[in-house]
């Protein structure tokens, strides 16, 4: 099975928060953490969203976009004033750092994002600890001189462009989000509201639910009322599992279904027993930040006769694609077979 980069949420399942420490007391006044990247698109990067760990002694940090030096950041800004000194930081907080001047970039550029100690005692920069290795540029840490690698880590960070969109800083995705990581099914239906960028054939879906009780999943057209007539429906029985925990599992419908591009759908679950069984989520600070994880992907919940959508909560639920429209048109269409792709 091929897992493609459009499903950035999968890295969340493979990561835990491991802070890298910047401290003037322990590491010296030139302490830095840096990460090398290529811009995901052409435009102007005007801000960085990132995450603190433990903060001590009212610190501030110089957030910088630098050019590439020999094996690390050059110390030279990528463009005039492409940095900002933060205000006083607090522990375990999502930080929105707007650069003094935006960096005009193209996808073939190479840049370094640098967190450099500026004042105060210490601040931890939240990093994701990867369970499986992949070919990425790991963060570097400097203790006042030469850089050394922080193996198996990616920063909790996203690039903000001047058009208001957020993009991942690492190819293949990186762990995002703050706050709650799980949510409980209620007695109604809840799960995912989504739409696809391409018309595609869907044989099934994936979910991170904890199967303590039976869960009935329904795929609805967006306008369908709760408990209405589904496009597809599947009950996942609790007794089919040897162990029950919230991990990524794939399920198949009785037959594939074609979902149209730019069209909203809902994939929601309903428990057979009392509330308590859970599924994983990612919570983001603002709705626009969700675009750095998964486009047009949000929590939806039944409130009886209608739906309530929450764009800042992203369920770790999605569809599996086994064919894309080949674009030839004609009655019935044609779908080119591909390896299954998990889309979140």
SETIMAR-597788 format. One line per field, with one value per residue (C-alpha): chain; x, y, z; residue number from 1; residue in one letter. Coordinates in nm, 2 decimals. Layout:
chain	(A_...)
x	(X_...)
y	(Y_...)
z	(Z_...)
resi	(NUM_...)
resn	(a_...)
REM end
This chain:
chain	(A_A_A_A_A_A_A_A_A_A_A_A_A_A_A_A_A_A_A_A_A_A_A_A_A_A_A_A_A_A_A_A_A_A_A_A_A_A_A_A_A_A_A_A_A_A_A_A_A_A_A_A_A_A_A_A_A_A_A_A_A_A_A_A_A_A_A_A_A_A_A_A_A_A_A_A_A_A_A_A_A_A_A_A_A_A_A_A_A_A_A_A_A_A_A_A_A_A_A_A_A_A_A_A_A_A_A_A_A_A_A_A_A_A_A_A_A_A_A_A_A_A_A_A_A_A_A_A_A_A_A_A_A_A_A_A_A_A_A_A_A_A_A_A_A_A_A_A_A_A_A_A_A_A_A_A_A_A_A_A_A_A_A_A_A_A_A_A_A_A_A_A_A_A_A_A_A_A_A_A_A_A_A_A_A_A_A_A_A_A_A_A_A_A_A_A_A_A_A_A_A_A_A_A_A_A_A_A_A_A_A_A_A_A_A_A_A_A_A_A_A_A_A_A_A_A_A_A_A_A_A_A_A_A_A_A_A_A_A_A_A_A_A_A_A_A_A_A_A_A_A_A_A_A_A_A_A_A_A_A_A_A_A_A_A_A_A_A_A_A_A_A_A_A_A_A_A_A_A_A_A_A_A_A_A_A_A_A_A_A_A_A_A_A_A_A_A_A_A_A_A_A_A_A_A_A_A_A_A_A_A_A_A_A_A_A_A_A_A_A_A_A_A_A_A_A_A_A_A_A_A_A_A_A_A_A_A_A_A_A_A_A_A_A)
x	(0.00_0.12_0.07_0.10_0.19_-0.16_-0.24_-0.03_-0.23_-0.08_0.25_0.05_-0.01_0.36_0.48_0.52_0.62_0.99_1.11_1.45_1.58_1.71_1.86_2.10_2.19_2.27_2.35_2.49_2.36_2.41_2.19_1.98_1.76_1.73_1.54_1.62_1.33_1.21_0.90_0.59_0.47_0.56_0.46_0.55_0.61_0.51_0.48_0.56_0.33_0.51_0.48_0.66_0.73_0.84_0.93_1.15_1.25_1.04_1.24_1.21_1.33_1.45_1.26_1.46_1.46_1.82_2.01_2.20_2.56_2.80_2.61_2.38_2.23_2.45_2.36_2.24_1.87_1.70_1.57_1.57_1.41_1.28_1.28_1.10_1.18_0.89_0.72_0.76_0.67_0.46_0.47_0.30_0.15_0.09_0.29_0.20_0.52_0.47_0.80_0.90_0.91_0.79_1.02_0.94_1.01_0.98_0.96_1.33_1.47_1.64_1.60_1.67_1.41_1.60_1.49_1.77_1.78_1.73_1.67_1.55_1.64_1.51_1.24_1.17_1.09_0.83_0.96_0.78_0.96_0.92_0.86_0.98_1.27_1.24_1.46_1.43_1.66_1.65_1.66_2.00_2.09_2.38_2.51_2.71_2.91_2.89_2.55_2.48_2.18_1.87_1.79_1.44_1.27_1.06_0.95_0.59_0.57_0.38_0.46_0.21_0.18_0.06_-0.26_-0.36_-0.29_-0.07_0.16_0.37_0.74_0.85_0.77_0.55_0.40_0.48_0.30_0.07_-0.19_-0.23_-0.48_-0.70_-0.59_-0.90_-1.27_-1.56_-1.84_-2.17_-2.51_-2.55_-2.34_-2.01_-1.69_-1.56_-1.70_-1.48_-1.44_-1.19_-0.98_-1.04_-1.32_-1.22_-1.34_-1.36_-1.36_-1.36_-1.21_-0.97_-1.03_-0.85_-1.16_-1.13_-1.37_-1.50_-1.85_-1.99_-1.96_-2.18_-2.02_-2.23_-2.11_-2.36_-2.41_-2.36_-2.72_-2.84_-2.99_-2.85_-2.97_-3.07_-3.02_-2.65_-2.45_-2.27_-2.29_-2.07_-2.09_-1.75_-1.81_-1.61_-1.58_-1.38_-1.07_-0.83_-0.71_-0.91_-0.72_-0.73_-0.49_-0.52_-0.74_-0.88_-1.23_-1.40_-1.76_-1.96_-1.87_-1.67_-1.84_-1.74_-1.72_-1.72_-1.46_-1.54_-1.84_-1.89_-1.96_-1.98_-1.82_-1.96_-1.99_-2.26_-2.19_-2.42_-2.37_-2.32_-2.07_-1.71_-1.54_-1.31_-1.14_-0.83_-0.84_-0.61_-0.70_-0.56_-0.55_-0.74_-0.93_-0.69_-0.41_-0.60_-0.49_-0.14_-0.27_-0.56_-0.77_-1.15_-1.14_-1.33_-1.53_-1.90_-2.15_-2.52_-2.73_-3.05_-3.20_-2.90_-2.52_-2.27_-1.92_-1.60_-1.33_-1.06_-1.10_-0.98_-1.08_-0.82_-1.07_-1.05_-1.13_-0.92_-0.89_-0.82_-0.90_-0.89_-1.09_-0.88_-1.04_-1.16_-1.53_-1.82_-2.10_-2.00_-1.65_-1.32_-1.11_-0.74_-0.63_-0.37_-0.23_-0.46_-0.41_-0.52_-0.66_-0.72)
y	(0.00_0.35_0.63_0.96_1.30_1.45_1.25_1.45_1.35_1.00_1.13_1.24_0.87_0.80_1.09_1.20_1.54_1.56_1.91_2.04_2.29_2.63_2.77_3.07_2.92_2.57_2.61_2.96_3.28_3.15_2.85_2.77_2.50_2.49_2.30_2.29_2.29_2.37_2.59_2.39_2.66_3.00_3.30_3.50_3.33_3.59_3.39_3.07_2.87_2.66_2.51_2.57_2.32_2.42_2.79_2.93_3.28_3.49_3.41_3.55_3.39_3.53_3.34_3.36_3.24_3.20_3.10_2.78_2.77_2.48_2.20_2.44_2.79_3.06_3.32_3.55_3.62_3.48_3.83_4.17_4.15_3.79_3.74_3.85_3.86_3.71_3.86_3.68_3.32_3.08_2.71_2.46_2.72_2.74_3.05_3.26_3.45_3.71_3.80_4.16_4.13_3.83_3.60_3.58_3.21_2.96_2.58_2.53_2.75_2.60_2.78_2.73_2.80_2.90_2.94_3.15_3.23_3.61_3.67_3.50_3.16_2.88_2.77_2.43_2.40_2.11_1.84_1.53_1.20_0.98_0.61_0.52_0.69_0.86_1.07_1.42_1.69_1.64_1.95_2.07_2.21_2.45_2.49_2.81_2.69_2.40_2.24_1.87_1.66_1.58_1.24_1.12_1.45_1.70_2.04_2.12_2.40_2.53_2.80_3.08_3.25_3.60_3.45_3.32_2.95_2.73_2.46_2.18_2.25_1.89_1.67_1.38_1.58_1.66_1.63_1.93_2.04_2.11_2.04_1.73_1.41_1.20_1.25_1.03_0.91_1.04_0.87_1.04_1.04_1.21_1.20_1.36_1.62_1.64_1.69_1.57_1.76_1.49_1.26_0.92_0.57_0.48_0.12_0.20_0.41_0.43_0.53_0.55_0.46_0.25_-0.04_-0.09_-0.12_-0.18_0.13_0.18_0.40_0.59_0.77_1.05_1.32_1.65_1.75_1.43_1.47_1.27_0.90_0.95_0.73_0.66_0.62_0.33_0.19_-0.06_-0.19_-0.26_-0.52_-0.50_-0.87_-0.91_-0.76_-0.94_-0.61_-0.28_0.04_0.36_0.27_0.32_0.05_0.02_-0.10_-0.19_-0.12_-0.39_-0.23_0.08_0.42_0.71_1.05_1.37_1.63_1.96_1.80_1.78_1.44_1.31_0.99_0.95_0.68_0.59_0.36_0.07_0.12_0.40_0.69_0.62_0.47_0.72_0.82_1.03_1.40_1.69_2.03_2.34_2.70_2.85_2.70_2.83_2.63_2.31_2.35_2.26_1.91_1.83_2.05_2.06_1.82_1.89_1.74_1.71_1.60_1.53_1.76_1.56_1.68_1.88_1.89_2.10_2.14_2.24_2.34_2.36_1.99_1.74_1.37_1.11_0.94_0.94_0.75_0.50_0.57_0.29_0.47_0.82_0.96_0.92_1.23_1.06_1.13_0.94_0.74_0.56_0.71_0.52_0.49_0.41_0.16_0.27_0.14_0.23_0.58_0.68_1.04_1.23)
z	(0.00_-0.09_0.16_-0.02_0.12_0.09_0.40_0.64_0.94_0.94_1.08_1.39_1.47_1.45_1.66_2.02_2.14_2.23_2.31_2.20_2.45_2.38_2.70_2.75_3.09_2.99_2.62_2.60_2.43_2.08_2.12_1.81_1.66_1.28_1.01_0.64_0.39_0.04_0.00_-0.09_-0.34_-0.49_-0.29_0.02_0.35_0.61_0.93_1.11_1.34_1.60_1.94_2.27_2.54_2.89_2.93_3.21_3.29_3.04_2.73_2.38_2.06_1.72_1.45_1.13_0.77_0.66_0.35_0.33_0.45_0.46_0.63_0.81_0.83_0.69_0.96_0.68_0.64_0.32_0.25_0.42_0.76_0.71_1.09_1.40_1.78_1.97_2.27_2.60_2.56_2.77_2.81_2.58_2.35_1.98_1.87_1.56_1.46_1.19_1.01_0.99_0.61_0.42_0.22_-0.15_-0.24_-0.52_-0.48_-0.59_-0.31_0.00_0.33_0.70_0.96_1.27_1.63_1.80_2.17_2.23_2.60_2.92_3.06_2.84_2.61_2.46_2.09_2.05_1.81_1.69_1.76_1.45_1.51_1.15_0.98_0.64_0.42_0.56_0.69_1.06_1.29_1.40_1.74_1.82_2.17_2.09_1.79_1.56_1.48_1.55_1.44_1.64_1.49_1.43_1.49_1.30_1.43_1.51_1.26_0.96_0.71_0.67_0.33_0.26_0.10_0.45_0.38_0.59_0.45_0.60_0.65_0.57_0.26_0.36_0.64_0.99_1.32_1.38_1.62_1.99_2.26_2.26_2.08_2.13_2.14_2.25_2.03_2.16_2.12_1.78_1.46_1.44_1.23_0.91_0.67_0.37_-0.01_-0.26_-0.51_-0.78_-0.87_-0.73_-0.67_-0.30_-0.19_0.18_0.46_0.75_1.11_1.44_1.65_1.96_1.90_2.26_2.11_1.76_1.54_1.24_0.97_0.72_0.41_0.34_0.08_0.25_0.25_0.40_0.75_1.04_1.03_0.67_0.37_0.33_0.01_0.18_0.54_0.73_1.09_1.25_1.52_1.85_1.88_1.56_1.73_1.96_2.11_2.11_2.09_1.88_1.60_1.22_1.07_0.72_0.63_0.30_0.19_0.02_-0.32_-0.43_-0.48_-0.70_-0.52_-0.72_-0.68_-0.51_-0.35_0.03_0.20_0.55_0.69_1.04_1.30_1.56_1.86_1.95_2.32_2.57_2.50_2.59_2.29_2.13_1.81_1.75_1.65_1.58_1.72_1.55_1.68_1.38_1.09_0.83_1.00_0.90_0.54_0.65_0.74_0.52_0.29_0.34_0.64_0.96_1.25_1.20_1.47_1.48_1.69_1.63_1.31_1.18_1.17_1.36_1.19_1.38_1.13_1.41_1.50_1.24_1.29_1.21_0.97_0.60_0.27_0.07_-0.30_-0.55_-0.88_-1.02_-1.31_-1.63_-1.78_-2.10_-2.03_-2.17_-2.01_-1.69_-1.69_-1.65_-1.35_-1.38_-1.11_-0.86_-0.53_-0.25_-0.12_0.23_0.22_0.54)
resi	(1_2_3_4_5_6_7_8_9_10_11_12_13_14_15_16_17_18_19_20_21_22_23_24_25_26_27_28_29_30_31_32_33_34_35_36_37_38_39_40_41_42_43_44_45_46_47_48_49_50_51_52_53_54_55_56_57_58_59_60_61_62_63_64_65_66_67_68_69_70_71_72_73_74_75_76_77_78_79_80_81_82_83_84_85_86_87_88_89_90_91_92_93_94_95_96_97_98_99_100_101_102_103_104_105_106_107_108_109_110_111_112_113_114_115_116_117_118_119_120_121_122_123_124_125_126_127_128_129_130_131_132_133_134_135_136_137_138_139_140_141_142_143_144_145_146_147_148_149_150_151_152_153_154_155_156_157_158_159_160_161_162_163_164_165_166_167_168_169_170_171_172_173_174_175_176_177_178_179_180_181_182_183_184_185_186_187_188_189_190_191_192_193_194_195_196_197_198_199_200_201_202_203_204_205_206_207_208_209_210_211_212_213_214_215_216_217_218_219_220_221_222_223_224_225_226_227_228_229_230_231_232_233_234_235_236_237_238_239_240_241_242_243_244_245_246_247_248_249_250_251_252_253_254_255_256_257_258_259_260_261_262_263_264_265_266_267_268_269_270_271_272_273_274_275_276_277_278_279_280_281_282_283_284_285_286_287_288_289_290_291_292_293_294_295_296_297_298_299_300_301_302_303_304_305_306_307_308_309_310_311_312_313_314_315_316_317_318_319_320_321_322_323_324_325_326_327_328_329_330_331_332_333_334_335_336_337_338_339_340_341_342_343_344)
resn	(x_x_x_x_x_x_x_x_x_x_x_x_x_x_x_x_x_x_x_x_x_x_x_x_x_x_x_x_x_x_x_x_x_x_x_x_x_x_x_x_x_x_x_x_x_x_x_x_x_x_x_x_x_x_x_x_x_x_x_x_x_x_x_x_x_x_x_x_x_x_x_x_x_x_x_x_x_x_x_x_x_x_x_x_x_x_x_x_x_x_x_x_x_x_x_x_x_x_x_x_x_x_x_x_x_x_x_x_x_x_x_x_x_x_x_x_x_x_x_x_x_x_x_x_x_x_x_x_x_x_x_x_x_x_x_x_x_x_x_x_x_x_x_x_x_x_x_x_x_x_x_x_x_x_x_x_x_x_x_x_x_x_x_x_x_x_x_x_x_x_x_x_x_x_x_x_x_x_x_x_x_x_x_x_x_x_x_x_x_x_x_x_x_x_x_x_x_x_x_x_x_x_x_x_x_x_x_x_x_x_x_x_x_x_x_x_x_x_x_x_x_x_x_x_x_x_x_x_x_x_x_x_x_x_x_x_x_x_x_x_x_x_x_x_x_x_x_x_x_x_x_x_x_x_x_x_x_x_x_x_x_x_x_x_x_x_x_x_x_x_x_x_x_x_x_x_x_x_x_x_x_x_x_x_x_x_x_x_x_x_x_x_x_x_x_x_x_x_x_x_x_x_x_x_x_x_x_x_x_x_x_x_x_x_x_x_x_x_x_x_x_x_x_x_x_x_x_x_x_x_x_x_x_x_x_x_x_x_x_x_x_x_x_x)
REM end
